[in-house]
Each structure stands twice: as C-alpha cells, then as structure tokens.
Amino acid sequence: MAGKLHFSLVSPERELFSGEVDQVDAPGTEGDFGVLAGHAPFMTTLKSGRVKVMDGGRVLAFDVEGGFADVTPEGLTILAEQAVEAAV
C-alpha cells in the first residue's frame, strides 16, 4: 500500500516521536501487530515490549511498558505508560 502513516508516541513525560513513517510494529496484549497507512481503525492495550518504527531503510525502536494504541484514519497514536528509545 502506498503512502505514509502518521505516527505519534507519547509518554507521560514527553512526546518521543511524531512523524510520517512506512510501518509501525507494536506489542498488543492480544498479540503483536503492525500498522501501515490506510489500516482499519482499532484501539488496543499494549503489553511491555518493543515498538519498531520503519521508514525506508531506517529503523527506530522504543521500549514501552503498557499503554494504549489507537489507529484512526489520521494515523497511529501510542500513549505509553513508560517509553524510552532503544538500540535497534
């Protein structure tokens, strides 16, 4: 699918990431999931794990401790209870 996904990762302390990306993989409590542009809307809780952000050849990673993921027609927002940038 063509197009970019708007992704935002927010923790209680600050916004860790906001931008247009190709894909985001996240650790849902009912199973890991990936989101691309145009994904069907849904909301889920997150378990502790790694969020991977892919954009072209670039990959970023963030370790999260719980929270929520909300996919809308505008993009994906993750509200994490705790989140830190991690080495890939």
N, CA, C and O of each residue as an XYZ file, in Angstrom:
352
protein
N       0.844     -1.179      0.000
C       0.000      0.000      0.000
C       0.887      1.239      0.000
O       1.824      1.349      0.790
N       0.583      2.141     -0.874
C       1.370      3.372     -0.975
C       0.955      4.357      0.101
O      -0.133      4.261      0.670
N       1.826      5.294      0.365
C       1.501      6.334      1.327
C       2.220      6.154      2.633
O       2.785      5.100      2.926
N       2.184      7.208      3.406
C       2.858      7.219      4.704
C       1.826      7.209      5.819
O       0.696      7.668      5.648
N       2.231      6.685      6.948
C       1.424      6.615      8.153
C       1.911      7.683      9.113
O       3.110      7.780      9.377
N       0.987      8.493      9.642
C       1.395      9.437     10.680
C       1.432      8.684     12.000
O       0.439      8.073     12.396
N       2.582      8.724     12.691
C       2.765      8.007     13.943
C       3.229      8.961     15.026
O       4.104      9.801     14.813
N       2.617      8.810     16.199
C       2.996      9.604     17.364
C       3.126      8.682     18.568
O       2.229      7.884     18.842
N       4.241      8.788     19.289
C       4.479      8.018     20.514
C       4.648      9.000     21.657
O       5.542      9.846     21.644
N       3.767      8.872     22.654
C       3.738      9.815     23.766
C       3.819      9.047     25.083
O       3.131      8.045     25.275
N       4.674      9.536     25.988
C       4.731      9.018     27.353
C       4.269     10.141     28.278
O       4.111     11.274     27.824
N       4.048      9.859     29.563
C       3.637     10.939     30.464
C       4.651     12.088     30.525
O       4.273     13.232     30.781
N       5.925     11.794     30.294
C       6.960     12.822     30.388
C       7.056     13.707     29.153
O       7.275     14.914     29.260
N       6.887     13.083     27.947
C       7.108     13.844     26.719
C       6.679     13.052     25.491
O       6.391     11.858     25.572
N       6.642     13.738     24.356
C       6.424     13.076     23.075
C       7.785     12.576     22.586
O       8.711     13.366     22.398
N       7.901     11.270     22.383
C       9.169     10.689     21.959
C       9.340     10.692     20.441
O      10.461     10.755     19.937
N       8.210     10.622     19.708
C       8.308     10.580     18.247
C       7.015     11.103     17.650
O       5.929     10.852     18.172
N       7.143     11.830     16.557
C       5.992     12.235     15.759
C       6.475     12.441     14.339
O       7.390     13.228     14.099
N       5.867     11.738     13.395
C       6.269     11.904     12.014
C       5.604     10.914     11.090
O       4.805     10.079     11.515
N       5.944     11.018      9.816
C       5.407     10.158      8.772
C       6.363      8.990      8.563
O       7.558      9.192      8.348
N       5.834      7.759      8.626
C       6.654      6.553      8.510
C       5.967      5.543      7.594
O       4.820      5.731      7.186
N       6.692      4.467      7.278
C       6.127      3.407      6.439
C       5.323      2.391      7.236
O       4.252      1.964      6.805
N       5.845      2.001      8.408
C       5.206      0.932      9.188
C       5.608      1.047     10.645
O       6.708      1.499     10.963
N       4.698      0.629     11.537
C       4.989      0.536     12.962
C       4.528     -0.837     13.445
O       3.401     -1.245     13.165
N       5.387     -1.547     14.166
C       5.046     -2.815     14.808
C       5.013     -2.581     16.309
O       5.888     -1.908     16.854
N       3.994     -3.141     16.989
C       3.828     -2.881     18.416
C       3.360     -4.139     19.142
O       2.778     -5.036     18.532
N       3.623     -4.199     20.467
C       3.255     -5.372     21.266
C       1.869     -5.248     21.906
O       1.751     -4.750     23.026
N       0.840     -5.687     21.219
C      -0.511     -5.645     21.771
C      -0.726     -6.740     22.802
O      -0.090     -7.792     22.732
N      -1.611     -6.505     23.752
C      -1.879     -7.523     24.772
C      -2.538     -8.767     24.179
O      -2.447     -9.852     24.754
N      -3.199     -8.616     23.035
C      -3.826     -9.763     22.376
C      -2.972    -10.265     21.211
O      -3.435    -11.070     20.403
N      -1.740     -9.796     21.125
C      -0.823    -10.221     20.077
C      -0.143     -9.027     19.438
O      -0.717     -7.941     19.360
N       1.078     -9.233     18.983
C       1.816     -8.166     18.307
C       1.098     -7.816     17.006
O       0.448     -8.667     16.399
N       1.220     -6.554     16.582
C       0.545     -6.121     15.370
C       1.396     -5.102     14.635
O       2.270     -4.458     15.216
N       1.123     -4.971     13.342
C       1.778     -3.981     12.501
C       0.743     -3.071     11.870
O      -0.372     -3.498     11.569
N       1.114     -1.810     11.670
C       0.196     -0.833     11.088
C       0.881     -0.146      9.907
O       2.014      0.324     10.013
N       0.174     -0.098      8.795
C       0.593      0.620      7.588
C      -0.421      1.722      7.314
O      -1.484      1.753      7.934
N      -0.109      2.610      6.410
C      -1.062      3.647      6.001
C      -2.342      2.982      5.504
O      -2.291      1.973      4.800
N      -3.485      3.547      5.869
C      -4.760      3.021      5.407
C      -5.299      1.866      6.229
O      -6.293      1.252      5.841
N      -4.667      1.550      7.360
C      -5.113      0.437      8.202
C      -6.511      0.714      8.744
O      -6.878      1.867      8.969
N      -7.280     -0.336      8.949
C      -8.614     -0.202      9.542
C      -8.489      0.328     10.968
O      -7.560     -0.050     11.682
N      -9.395      1.185     11.392
C      -9.335      1.738     12.747
C      -9.530      0.655     13.819
O     -10.332     -0.265     13.656
N      -8.777      0.789     14.913
C      -8.973     -0.062     16.086
C      -8.236      0.557     17.260
O      -7.395      1.440     17.091
N      -8.566      0.078     18.453
C      -7.870      0.506     19.662
C      -7.556     -0.744     20.471
O      -8.366     -1.667     20.537
N      -6.371     -0.771     21.088
C      -5.987     -1.917     21.890
C      -5.065     -1.478     23.019
O      -4.491     -0.389     22.987
N      -4.936     -2.339     24.005
C      -3.961     -2.104     25.075
C      -2.627     -2.703     24.655
O      -2.563     -3.602     23.817
N      -1.563     -2.183     25.258
C      -0.216     -2.672     24.973
C       0.355     -3.402     26.170
O       0.079     -3.053     27.318
N       1.154     -4.421     25.890
C       1.938     -5.065     26.933
C       3.352     -4.503     26.857
O       3.684     -3.779     25.918
N       4.173     -4.828     27.827
C       5.577     -4.405     27.791
C       6.263     -5.047     26.597
O       6.067     -6.231     26.322
N       7.064     -4.267     25.891
C       7.767     -4.795     24.730
C       8.354     -3.681     23.898
O       8.521     -2.554     24.364
N       8.665     -4.013     22.656
C       9.351     -3.090     21.761
C       8.440     -2.615     20.640
O       7.762     -3.413     19.993
N       8.433     -1.309     20.420
C       7.765     -0.707     19.274
C       8.840     -0.443     18.229
O       9.830      0.232     18.512
N       8.650     -0.975     17.018
C       9.598     -0.758     15.927
C       8.964      0.151     14.892
O       7.830     -0.060     14.462
N       9.721      1.172     14.499
C       9.260      2.158     13.530
C      10.143      2.040     12.298
O      11.361      2.189     12.391
N       9.533      1.771     11.135
C      10.280      1.608      9.901
C       9.927      2.703      8.914
O       8.756      2.993      8.669
N      10.972      3.310      8.349
C      10.788      4.351      7.343
C      11.917      4.223      6.338
O      13.057      4.588      6.623
N      11.598      3.707      5.167
C      12.641      3.430      4.190
C      13.594      2.396      4.775
O      13.152      1.344      5.237
N      14.894      2.677      4.762
C      15.875      1.784      5.347
C      16.148      2.056      6.822
O      16.932      1.347      7.452
N      15.512      3.069      7.364
C      15.747      3.461      8.754
C      14.791      2.718      9.680
O      13.598      2.609      9.398
N      15.333      2.202     10.799
C      14.518      1.532     11.812
C      14.829      2.160     13.163
O      15.990      2.260     13.560
N      13.787      2.582     13.862
C      13.903      3.098     15.223
C      13.187      2.136     16.151
O      12.255      1.445     15.739
N      13.623      2.089     17.409
C      12.991      1.208     18.377
C      12.768      1.949     19.689
O      13.566      2.794     20.094
N      11.661      1.608     20.339
C      11.316      2.165     21.643
C      10.812      1.034     22.520
O       9.999      0.222     22.078
N      11.280      0.974     23.745
C      10.770      0.001     24.705
C       9.646      0.658     25.482
O       9.817      1.738     26.048
N       8.482     -0.007     25.506
C       7.320      0.539     26.196
C       6.902     -0.385     27.332
O       7.132     -1.593     27.292
N       6.286      0.209     28.336
C       5.732     -0.522     29.474
C       4.244     -0.211     29.522
O       3.835      0.735     30.196
N       3.437     -0.981     28.827
C       1.996     -0.797     28.848
C       1.536      0.458     28.153
O       2.341      1.273     27.702
N       0.218      0.602     28.071
C      -0.371      1.770     27.456
C      -1.469      1.383     26.485
O      -2.049      0.301     26.577
N      -1.746      2.289     25.547
C      -2.807      2.100     24.561
C      -2.304      2.475     23.174
O      -1.442      3.341     23.023
N      -2.858      1.809     22.164
C      -2.605      2.161     20.765
C      -3.945      2.470     20.113
O      -4.908      1.722     20.282
N      -4.009      3.566     19.372
C      -5.236      3.992     18.715
C      -4.940      4.241     17.245
O      -4.192      5.153     16.894
N      -5.542      3.411     16.386
C      -5.396      3.573     14.941
C      -6.660      4.244     14.427
O      -7.766      3.744     14.637
N      -6.495      5.377     13.753
C      -7.606      6.124     13.169
C      -7.272      6.381     11.700
O      -6.164      6.076     11.257
N      -8.208      6.933     10.947
C      -7.867      7.293      9.564
C      -6.712      8.296      9.485
O      -6.043      8.382      8.455
N      -6.470      9.054     10.560
C      -5.380     10.039     10.580
C      -4.025      9.415     10.899
O      -2.996     10.038     10.636
N      -3.992      8.194     11.464
C      -2.722      7.552     11.777
C      -2.773      6.742     13.055
O      -3.846      6.348     13.510
N      -1.602      6.495     13.633
C      -1.450      5.690     14.845
C      -0.887      6.553     15.960
O       0.121      7.237     15.784
N      -1.550      6.514     17.110
C      -1.046      7.171     18.303
C      -0.868      6.122     19.381
O      -1.785      5.352     19.666
N       0.314      6.092     19.981
C       0.567      5.225     21.132
C       0.748      6.112     22.343
O       1.596      7.004     22.364
N      -0.073      5.848     23.360
C       0.045      6.503     24.657
C       0.627      5.470     25.600
O      -0.090      4.589     26.073
N       1.920      5.568     25.879
C       2.619      4.576     26.682
C       2.687      5.001     28.145
O       2.859      6.182     28.447
N       2.552      4.034     29.050
C       2.723      4.334     30.468
C       4.164      4.763     30.746
O       4.416      5.681     31.527
N       5.100      4.079     30.092
C       6.521      4.442     30.116
C       7.099      4.081     28.756
O       6.691      3.093     28.145
N       8.050      4.883     28.282
C       8.683      4.599     26.996
C      10.068      5.234     26.961
O      10.267      6.353     27.435
N      11.019      4.500     26.392
C      12.377      5.012     26.190
C      12.855      4.554     24.831
O      12.474      3.487     24.350
N      13.704      5.382     24.209
C      14.306      4.980     22.943
C      15.279      3.848     23.216
O      15.964      3.846     24.238
N      15.344      2.875     22.297
C      16.187      1.699     22.475
C      17.091      1.515     21.263
O      16.797      2.004     20.173
N      18.176      0.816     21.467
C      19.073      0.474     20.343
C      18.387     -0.586     19.494
O      17.690     -1.457     20.014
N      18.590     -0.506     18.181
C      17.961     -1.460     17.258
C      18.765     -2.732     17.236
O      18.414     -3.673     16.524
